[in-house]
């Protein structure tokens, strides 16, 4: 436990140093002045970015969590290979290729970007849902059966609470990854903070590029922090204590 705490502190310190370095770089490049001069544009693009990430995440959770639950039931286990490999497409195919493929069928715009991000979000959530449910201790399930619980009661009161840590970790990972991936939505007219990033790249202007990259980085850190706190609220207290002792 002490060793893990020390490692976590070192990693956090390293991340803070990286963030501080990027902030200094952005300040020297004039990014903060650009944000001050164009606050309306920054807020507009930030809201677009949040909409892209939020909607794609909600759709991914709505699809991947139920799918993970279904394929862990005995009668549907044969479908697990199909579901997992479908979700694999979002990770094995490069993000730009996914955008190009989706754009060729759905055209350009916000809806196409959300669909591409949805595909990209599925795998971490699906895999963690399956892993969480399959790794629930058989002794816990046997105890529930011994107490006369129905299959539904066993699932809602034993399986799902004990798998909640893994499921939420998958959702957290998926959303944080999508914060960065959503910058590519600009390339197909989906909006978001990628507007500043790719405009800066095309104009060879580091200040404009960092005016988009810095908010993306800060947004990812904030979302990860908030979801981490949410885990402590949702995960049962007893399970939290067990995890802390590992």
Secondary structure as a PSIPRED ss2 file (coil, helix, strand):
# PSIPRED VFORMAT (PSIPRED V4.0)

   1 X C   1.000  0.000  0.000
   2 X H   0.000  1.000  0.000
   3 X H   0.000  1.000  0.000
   4 X H   0.000  1.000  0.000
   5 X H   0.000  1.000  0.000
   6 X H   0.000  1.000  0.000
   7 X H   0.000  1.000  0.000
   8 X H   0.000  1.000  0.000
   9 X H   0.000  1.000  0.000
  10 X H   0.000  1.000  0.000
  11 X H   0.000  1.000  0.000
  12 X H   0.000  1.000  0.000
  13 X H   0.000  1.000  0.000
  14 X H   0.000  1.000  0.000
  15 X H   0.000  1.000  0.000
  16 X H   0.000  1.000  0.000
  17 X H   0.000  1.000  0.000
  18 X H   0.000  1.000  0.000
  19 X H   0.000  1.000  0.000
  20 X H   0.000  1.000  0.000
  21 X H   0.000  1.000  0.000
  22 X H   0.000  1.000  0.000
  23 X H   0.000  1.000  0.000
  24 X H   0.000  1.000  0.000
  25 X H   0.000  1.000  0.000
  26 X H   0.000  1.000  0.000
  27 X H   0.000  1.000  0.000
  28 X H   0.000  1.000  0.000
  29 X H   0.000  1.000  0.000
  30 X C   1.000  0.000  0.000
  31 X H   0.000  1.000  0.000
  32 X H   0.000  1.000  0.000
  33 X H   0.000  1.000  0.000
  34 X H   0.000  1.000  0.000
  35 X H   0.000  1.000  0.000
  36 X H   0.000  1.000  0.000
  37 X H   0.000  1.000  0.000
  38 X C   1.000  0.000  0.000
  39 X H   0.000  1.000  0.000
  40 X H   0.000  1.000  0.000
  41 X H   0.000  1.000  0.000
  42 X H   0.000  1.000  0.000
  43 X H   0.000  1.000  0.000
  44 X H   0.000  1.000  0.000
  45 X H   0.000  1.000  0.000
  46 X H   0.000  1.000  0.000
  47 X H   0.000  1.000  0.000
  48 X H   0.000  1.000  0.000
  49 X H   0.000  1.000  0.000
  50 X H   0.000  1.000  0.000
  51 X H   0.000  1.000  0.000
  52 X H   0.000  1.000  0.000
  53 X H   0.000  1.000  0.000
  54 X H   0.000  1.000  0.000
  55 X H   0.000  1.000  0.000
  56 X H   0.000  1.000  0.000
  57 X H   0.000  1.000  0.000
  58 X H   0.000  1.000  0.000
  59 X H   0.000  1.000  0.000
  60 X H   0.000  1.000  0.000
  61 X H   0.000  1.000  0.000
  62 X H   0.000  1.000  0.000
  63 X H   0.000  1.000  0.000
  64 X H   0.000  1.000  0.000
  65 X H   0.000  1.000  0.000
  66 X H   0.000  1.000  0.000
  67 X H   0.000  1.000  0.000
  68 X H   0.000  1.000  0.000
  69 X H   0.000  1.000  0.000
  70 X H   0.000  1.000  0.000
  71 X H   0.000  1.000  0.000
  72 X C   1.000  0.000  0.000
  73 X C   1.000  0.000  0.000
  74 X H   0.000  1.000  0.000
  75 X H   0.000  1.000  0.000
  76 X H   0.000  1.000  0.000
  77 X H   0.000  1.000  0.000
  78 X H   0.000  1.000  0.000
  79 X H   0.000  1.000  0.000
  80 X H   0.000  1.000  0.000
  81 X H   0.000  1.000  0.000
  82 X H   0.000  1.000  0.000
  83 X H   0.000  1.000  0.000
  84 X H   0.000  1.000  0.000
  85 X H   0.000  1.000  0.000
  86 X H   0.000  1.000  0.000
  87 X H   0.000  1.000  0.000
  88 X H   0.000  1.000  0.000
  89 X H   0.000  1.000  0.000
  90 X H   0.000  1.000  0.000
  91 X H   0.000  1.000  0.000
  92 X H   0.000  1.000  0.000
  93 X C   1.000  0.000  0.000
  94 X C   1.000  0.000  0.000
  95 X H   0.000  1.000  0.000
  96 X H   0.000  1.000  0.000
  97 X H   0.000  1.000  0.000
  98 X H   0.000  1.000  0.000
  99 X H   0.000  1.000  0.000
 100 X H   0.000  1.000  0.000
 101 X H   0.000  1.000  0.000
 102 X H   0.000  1.000  0.000
 103 X H   0.000  1.000  0.000
 104 X H   0.000  1.000  0.000
 105 X H   0.000  1.000  0.000
 106 X H   0.000  1.000  0.000
 107 X C   1.000  0.000  0.000
 108 X C   1.000  0.000  0.000
 109 X C   1.000  0.000  0.000
 110 X H   0.000  1.000  0.000
 111 X H   0.000  1.000  0.000
 112 X H   0.000  1.000  0.000
 113 X H   0.000  1.000  0.000
 114 X H   0.000  1.000  0.000
 115 X H   0.000  1.000  0.000
 116 X H   0.000  1.000  0.000
 117 X H   0.000  1.000  0.000
 118 X H   0.000  1.000  0.000
 119 X H   0.000  1.000  0.000
 120 X H   0.000  1.000  0.000
 121 X H   0.000  1.000  0.000
 122 X H   0.000  1.000  0.000
 123 X H   0.000  1.000  0.000
 124 X H   0.000  1.000  0.000
 125 X H   0.000  1.000  0.000
 126 X H   0.000  1.000  0.000
 127 X H   0.000  1.000  0.000
 128 X H   0.000  1.000  0.000
 129 X H   0.000  1.000  0.000
 130 X H   0.000  1.000  0.000
 131 X H   0.000  1.000  0.000
 132 X H   0.000  1.000  0.000
 133 X H   0.000  1.000  0.000
 134 X H   0.000  1.000  0.000
 135 X C   1.000  0.000  0.000
 136 X C   1.000  0.000  0.000
 137 X C   1.000  0.000  0.000
 138 X H   0.000  1.000  0.000
 139 X H   0.000  1.000  0.000
 140 X H   0.000  1.000  0.000
 141 X H   0.000  1.000  0.000
 142 X H   0.000  1.000  0.000
 143 X H   0.000  1.000  0.000
 144 X H   0.000  1.000  0.000
 145 X H   0.000  1.000  0.000
 146 X H   0.000  1.000  0.000
 147 X C   1.000  0.000  0.000
 148 X C   1.000  0.000  0.000
 149 X C   1.000  0.000  0.000
 150 X C   1.000  0.000  0.000
 151 X H   0.000  1.000  0.000
 152 X H   0.000  1.000  0.000
 153 X H   0.000  1.000  0.000
 154 X H   0.000  1.000  0.000
 155 X H   0.000  1.000  0.000
 156 X H   0.000  1.000  0.000
 157 X H   0.000  1.000  0.000
 158 X H   0.000  1.000  0.000
 159 X H   0.000  1.000  0.000
 160 X H   0.000  1.000  0.000
 161 X H   0.000  1.000  0.000
 162 X H   0.000  1.000  0.000
 163 X H   0.000  1.000  0.000
 164 X H   0.000  1.000  0.000
 165 X H   0.000  1.000  0.000
 166 X H   0.000  1.000  0.000
 167 X H   0.000  1.000  0.000
 168 X H   0.000  1.000  0.000
 169 X H   0.000  1.000  0.000
 170 X H   0.000  1.000  0.000
 171 X H   0.000  1.000  0.000
 172 X H   0.000  1.000  0.000
 173 X H   0.000  1.000  0.000
 174 X H   0.000  1.000  0.000
 175 X H   0.000  1.000  0.000
 176 X H   0.000  1.000  0.000
 177 X H   0.000  1.000  0.000
 178 X H   0.000  1.000  0.000
 179 X H   0.000  1.000  0.000
 180 X H   0.000  1.000  0.000
 181 X H   0.000  1.000  0.000
 182 X H   0.000  1.000  0.000
 183 X H   0.000  1.000  0.000
 184 X H   0.000  1.000  0.000
 185 X H   0.000  1.000  0.000
 186 X H   0.000  1.000  0.000
 187 X H   0.000  1.000  0.000
 188 X H   0.000  1.000  0.000
 189 X C   1.000  0.000  0.000
 190 X C   1.000  0.000  0.000
 191 X C   1.000  0.000  0.000
 192 X C   1.000  0.000  0.000
 193 X C   1.000  0.000  0.000
 194 X H   0.000  1.000  0.000
 195 X H   0.000  1.000  0.000
 196 X H   0.000  1.000  0.000
 197 X H   0.000  1.000  0.000
 198 X H   0.000  1.000  0.000
 199 X H   0.000  1.000  0.000
 200 X H   0.000  1.000  0.000
 201 X H   0.000  1.000  0.000
 202 X H   0.000  1.000  0.000
 203 X C   1.000  0.000  0.000
 204 X C   1.000  0.000  0.000
 205 X C   1.000  0.000  0.000
 206 X H   0.000  1.000  0.000
 207 X H   0.000  1.000  0.000
 208 X H   0.000  1.000  0.000
 209 X H   0.000  1.000  0.000
 210 X H   0.000  1.000  0.000
 211 X H   0.000  1.000  0.000
 212 X H   0.000  1.000  0.000
 213 X H   0.000  1.000  0.000
 214 X H   0.000  1.000  0.000
 215 X H   0.000  1.000  0.000
 216 X H   0.000  1.000  0.000
 217 X H   0.000  1.000  0.000
 218 X H   0.000  1.000  0.000
 219 X H   0.000  1.000  0.000
 220 X H   0.000  1.000  0.000
 221 X H   0.000  1.000  0.000
 222 X H   0.000  1.000  0.000
 223 X H   0.000  1.000  0.000
 224 X H   0.000  1.000  0.000
 225 X H   0.000  1.000  0.000
 226 X H   0.000  1.000  0.000
 227 X H   0.000  1.000  0.000
 228 X H   0.000  1.000  0.000
 229 X H   0.000  1.000  0.000
 230 X H   0.000  1.000  0.000
 231 X H   0.000  1.000  0.000
 232 X H   0.000  1.000  0.000
 233 X H   0.000  1.000  0.000
 234 X H   0.000  1.000  0.000
 235 X C   1.000  0.000  0.000
 236 X C   1.000  0.000  0.000
 237 X H   0.000  1.000  0.000
 238 X H   0.000  1.000  0.000
 239 X H   0.000  1.000  0.000
 240 X H   0.000  1.000  0.000
 241 X H   0.000  1.000  0.000
 242 X H   0.000  1.000  0.000
 243 X H   0.000  1.000  0.000
 244 X H   0.000  1.000  0.000
 245 X C   1.000  0.000  0.000
 246 X C   1.000  0.000  0.000
